[in-house]
Amino acid sequence: MNLHDLIQKIDRQRKEQPIPPILGINEIARLIRVDHRTVRKAIKAGELPALRVGRDFRILRQDLSAWLRRMQAGQV
């Protein structure tokens, strides 16, 4: 299997598995392919709203979508 086929396979899997309504930091990092520290930094800066659950954070899917749209528009 070449790299192109592998990328297509991953894309198909993403389409088949919808994003859950609540995500953890590591899930978001994997989903958008960034380091988990990038997500933590956005939470700490107040750019990405998050709910504190014990020692970890949970992010609502709609908050993640809004944050990504702001990033795309250059507002973050």
C-alpha positions in Angstrom: 0.0 0.0 0.0 1.5 3.3 -1.0 1.2 6.6 0.9 -1.7 7.9 -1.3 -3.7 4.8 -0.6 -3.0 5.0 3.1 -4.2 8.7 3.2 -7.4 7.8 1.3 -8.0 4.9 3.7 -7.7 7.2 6.8 -10.0 9.8 5.2 -12.6 7.1 4.6 -12.4 6.0 8.2 -12.9 9.5 9.4 -16.0 9.9 7.3 -17.4 6.6 8.7 -16.7 7.6 12.3 -18.4 10.8 13.3 -16.7 13.1 15.8 -18.1 12.6 19.3 -20.0 15.5 21.0 -17.3 15.8 23.7 -13.6 15.4 23.1 -10.4 15.2 25.2 -7.2 17.1 24.5 -5.4 14.1 23.0 -8.4 13.3 20.8 -8.4 16.8 19.4 -4.7 16.8 18.9 -4.9 13.5 16.9 -7.9 14.7 15.0 -6.4 18.0 13.8 -2.8 16.6 13.8 -1.2 18.9 16.3 0.7 18.3 19.5 -1.4 18.1 22.6 0.5 21.1 24.0 -0.9 23.3 21.2 -4.5 22.4 22.3 -3.6 23.1 26.0 -2.1 26.4 25.1 -5.3 27.5 23.3 -7.3 26.5 26.3 -5.0 28.4 28.7 -5.2 31.5 26.4 -9.0 31.4 26.5 -9.1 30.8 22.7 -10.7 27.3 23.0 -13.5 26.9 25.7 -13.1 23.8 27.8 -14.7 22.1 30.7 -12.5 21.0 33.6 -13.1 17.4 34.5 -10.8 16.4 37.4 -7.3 17.0 36.2 -8.2 17.0 32.5 -10.3 19.0 30.1 -13.2 18.2 27.8 -14.1 20.3 24.8 -17.5 20.4 23.1 -17.5 19.6 19.4 -19.2 22.9 18.5 -16.5 24.8 20.5 -13.8 23.0 18.5 -15.5 23.8 15.2 -15.9 27.5 16.2 -12.2 27.6 17.2 -11.1 26.0 13.9 -13.2 28.5 11.9 -11.7 31.4 13.9 -8.2 30.0 13.2 -9.0 29.7 9.5 -10.2 33.3 9.4 -7.1 34.5 11.1 -8.9 35.7 14.2 -6.9 33.6 16.7 
